[in-house]
Amino acid sequence: MPIEQRGDASVVTHALARDELTRIRNVETEQVAFRKGLVRLGRICGYEIIDGRMETEYTEVQTPLTTTMGERVKGLDDVVIVNVLRAATPFVEGLLKAFPRARQGVISASRDEEAGMNDDGEFPISVEYVKLPEITEDDTVIIADPMLATGSTMATVLDYITSEKTEPENLLVLAAVSAPEGIVRVSEAQPDADIISVAIDDELDEDGFIVPGLGDAGDRAFRTT
């Protein structure tokens, strides 16, 4: 199975996904290679979502020699990708290679690092910009963020998505690495969301960072440290 269910989340098990994740985890991987790795990882995840979460239908096709039956993926025109700025930008770039006709949404949401994590393991979340396309009941909505740590940001983003009256056919949360605490928080906040991650890591440290993780994905992708 390309995507395996593990508790409250699913894991992308493709060998190339694991390979790319190992490369970008490496502290020696510099900015350009890190960004390209996130792009490749997003593309692989997109293909695995197509294979594991989308239906196909049989259709007749005329070849140069005869008529035969072929198979097409259903719903490729009904995909919405939500980019959680900023770290998800290269990740989404890869997803768009798998879903080139997807409608795109943007949510600028970030946790207040200065305020710190409260006793419940949550951060206050600041949302500065939201632009979402119309979501229909036929849509597959993919919310992309490379890091699912405490789940505070993703739970807030999901509030915006689900505030719409229309429920999409599929609601997917896609991450490169996830912490168990974040998975629990998101699954409790939005039980209908299907959490998909390339890896489920060990834990969060006292500052709310994923261990072993891959560092701050935004800083590493945009060289802001």
C-alpha positions, 0 to 999 in steps of 0.5 A: 500500500502506498499510504498506510493507516497508522493510528489517527494518521496515514503514512506515505511509504514510497521509497522515494518519499523516504529518501527525499525526507532523509536528505532534507533532514540532514543538517548539511543540506543547504538552502537550494537542495532543501527547497528542491527536496521539498518540491520533489517530496510534494510531487511524490506525495501528490502522486501517492494521494492520487493512487491512494485516495482518488478513484478511477473510471474506465473509458473507451479510447481509440488508439491508432490501431483499434479501440480499447478500454483505458482508465482515467483518474476521476476528480483531477479538475476538482482539487483545491490545494491550500498553501499554509505560508510560508514553509509550504510554498515549495511543498505546494510547488511539488503538489502542483506537478501532480495536480496542475489544474488545482485551484489554490488557496493561501492562508498566512498563519503562524504561531506566536513563538514569543508567547510560547506554548501553554500548559496544554501544548498549544500556541496562540496563532496569528492569521494575517491573510486568507484567500480561498477559492470556492469549495464544493462537495465534489472537491478534494481539499489538500491543506499542505504544511511540511511540519505538523508539530503542536497542531495549533496552526493546522487546527486554526487553518481547518477552522477557516476551511470548515467554516464554509457551508459546503463539505468537500468530498475529501479533506486532507492534511498533508505534512512531511513530518508530524509529531504525535501531539499534533496528530492528536490535536488535529484529529480531535479538532476535525475528525473528518480530516484525513492526516497524511504524513511522510513520517511520524516523529518521536515527540515535541521538545519543550519549545514545541519543535518536532524531534528528530524533525528537520528544523525550521522548514521555512527558515531552511527553505528561504535562508532567513537565519 
